[in-house]
């Protein structure tokens, strides 16, 4: 039997396995959004940190992120203040990079459990995914 005929399929399989086309897309657990502090007063400021733990670059802008309040088993959108101007600049985060921002809460928000929601673009796939933060508490 010809060794070249046996080796060629092995090299083909190895080359395809290493191809970027076979890289798994990042999972939401690899892209995290953290809010601190864990307790915020109405009208206070939440500090946001988006961390890219995925193997691919992502694009994000934390300014237009939204705040949601837990209402029973559902999350409902809440107002975060009027007149906030966001520059629509996409920040590119390489694998392992972090990006920080702030979100001001409206002084009229009620006590409860909240989270922040933002959209992230997976640059290699031209796809958008929604990322949710850890929950935090609003107390007067």
N, C-alpha and C positions, 0 to 999 in steps of 0.2 A: 504494500500500500504506500502511496506517495505521501510523505510527511507534509509537503506543502499543502495538500488538500485538507489535512487535519488542522494545520496551524492557521490557515486563512479564516475559517469561521471563528476561531478563538479571538483573533485580533479584531475582527469585525464586531463581535459581541463586546469586547473590552472598550473599543472606541465608542460604540453607541451608549454604553453604560456611563461613560465619562462625559458625554455630550450634555451641554446646557439644556437641551430640549427635554431631558429626563430629570432635571432638578425638580424636586417637589416644591409647589408654591408654599409661601410662608403660611403658617397657621396663626390664628388670632391669639393663641397663647404665647406666640413669639413676639408680638407687638403689644406693649402694655401702656396704659394711660393711668398715671397715679395722681391722686389729689391729696394735698396736705393743706392745712391741718385736718385732723379727723372731725373736729367740731368748729363750726364757723357761725358767726352771728349774722342776722339779716343785714344786708348792706356790706358785709365783709368780702374779703377776697380769697379765692381759692387759688393755690399755686398748682400748676399743672406740669407734669413731666411725661413726655412720650418717649418710650425707649424702644429702639428697633433691635430685637434679639433674633431677627430672621437672617438668613444668609443672602438676602437681596436688598437693594436700595428701595426706600419708600419715599413718598412725597406727602407732606402734611402742612396744614396751617391751623394752629389751635385757636386763632382769633374767632372764626365763625362757629366754633363748637357750641353745643347747646347744653342746657341744664335740664335735668328731669327729676321729678319728685315721685317717690313711691306712694301710690294710692291703692291700698289693698294689695292685689296681686299684679297690678299694672304700673307702668311708669308713664307719667304725663309730663308734657313739655311745660316749662315755666318761663316767665319773663326774666331776663337778666339785666334789664335796664334799657333805657332809651338812648338813642344818639351815639351808639358805639360804632365807630368807623373802622372797618377792617380792610387792610390792604390785602388783595388777593394774590399774595406771593406764596408759591409752593416751596417749602423748605425741603431739601433733599437730605435724607438721613441714610448714610451708609450703614452697612451691618455693624451693630454695636454702638451706634451713635445715639445721642439723647438730644431732645429739644424741649425747652421750657417755655411756659407762658403763664398768663394769669387770667382769671375769669372773675369779674365782679358780680356779686349777687345783688339783686334788687332789694332795697330796704323793706319792701312789702312782702317778701317771701315768708311763708309760715313755717313754724317748727316742723321738722320731719326728717326723713331719710332722702338723700339726694345722690345723684351721680352726674357725670359729664359724659357726653357722647360726641364723638368727632369722626370725621371721614378721613381715611388714609388711602392713598393710591399706591398700588403695587406696580412700580414702574416697569418691571419686566413683562407684566401681563396686561398693562393698560387697564387694570381693573380697580374698582373702588370697593373698600370694605369699611364697615362701621366698627369702631372700637369703643368700648365702654370702660369708664374708670371704676375704681373701687368706690364703694358708697361712703358718704360722709353725712354728718348730722348737722342740721341747722337748729340752733337754740338761741332764744332771745337773751 
